[in-house]
């Protein structure tokens, strides 16, 4: 049987994951059956924007691995590792930094935008490390010589940056070390935040995958509904209601009836929220159980990460052998 092609992706460990991340993990779970998959916590990337507050990074990277496993990622079908445990990433980043024109980094579309966004919040992140983060990202990806990288459409330029870089590397050293990775576009259903904006930690409009049942209830009760509805008998507009959007995800079977009842003024928002709370808690319960298992057995989590690190390190060492050979260093 032909070997599976390799695929890689990572997440910054910025804290526990929320429902908005669930669909990404669901996509990862699907991809594990198709590819030899590597998933990593991008803990060095977290430092580029929180270099002044690194206390939580180590704990957060464990937390997100527990969230991945709780949400259904099967460690038997993929490799899960921490970026900073594979020091070869730093070496490849350094070598790439020697061959990358400064102008390539300065013209990365998100660079200036993020600098400005942080400046508005009173933080200057104009460091050497932040300027070079696309190179670290390229090193993360190319280290595993993957055929694909799962991305949202807005992230496709990062994959293109990798391809430009590897072409330059091949041209300079007259070699063919890296296959050109293709973007593998995620087909992900987007869940809005509880206030109908994009779900985001900074807006505080999220429900965690590890949320306790009573906290789910509180958050659902605070969700944005159709503001024009005062009484239960007022005809509603489900299309402007966050609760209704969630019903479509967590309570698909009953959503058409809820739509009809809402429009006819035959269901109250309280009743609708109560049903949604039950459905979200049913959905999260198996995740809470899996989380409890990993929290109770830290050694089990260590084993999974050790195995992932070992597989990642083996591939990384092979790649660095080829890179050093090509550069004759
Ligand atoms: S009944 Fe449900 S769908 Fe209709 S406005 Fe109230 S919460 Fe939203």
Boltz pocket constraint, residues with backbone or C-beta under 6 A from the ligand:
constraints:
  - pocket:
      binder: B
      contacts: [[A, 224], [A, 225], [A, 226], [A, 229], [A, 236], [A, 237], [A, 238], [A, 241], [A, 242], [A, 243], [A, 244], [A, 258], [A, 262], [A, 267], [A, 268], [A, 269], [A, 270], [A, 272], [A, 273]]
      max_distance: 6.0
